[in-house]
Amino acid sequence: MTNILTTAAIVIIGISTLVILLLIFYKKVTHGQALIRSGFGGTKVVFDRGILTIPFVHKLDKIDLTIKKVDIHRIKSEALICKNNKQIELKAAFFVRINRSVEDMIRVAQTFGCERTFNNDEISNLFRVKFEETLKTIAYRFNKEEILENRDVFRDEIVHHLGTDHNGYSIDDCAIYDIVENET
């Protein structure tokens, strides 16, 4: 009888230890984020469940999948020059996010780093030059009056020019929310 009790106690302690270890090492993803586990077994990405992570064997990072807003203000001396050599001031907002594919998440993690995905200023710095150059290029294709009268066409042309491949990021939308005629 003592043998059976000892065996049962060992089994219960073993199962309890296993459950506790699983609870400690199993990490769940929160909404708007993905987990990237690297190390033994290769790189794994999860964005809809959890993943088992063992210290010293795996490294676990989080990536922010929420949409980030990048504001561009082209006013005063930085006003855009149109095709008819008139200037126009505008404010635009670009909305960027990481594509929801394993390959793109790994590419973002390797190219930009996981921590940077949580910082809106870092994201703005990554894309600001590209967005400003696109605004300059597209504005120069239109007359000032065309931009004022056909804001949607102007916006669509900007989005089309930017394209879709941005090292794992995509442009969700662009909003031109303030256009001011510059008399210069």
Beta strands, then each sheet from edge to edge (+ up, - down):
strand 1: 26-28
strand 2: 33-39
strand 3: 44-46
strand 4: 50-52
strand 5: 58-64
strand 6: 68-74
strand 7: 80-81
strand 8: 87-98
strand 9: 169-181
sheet 1: 1+ 4-
sheet 2: 3+ 2- 5+
sheet 3: 6+ 8- 7+
sheet 4: 6+ 8- 9+
end
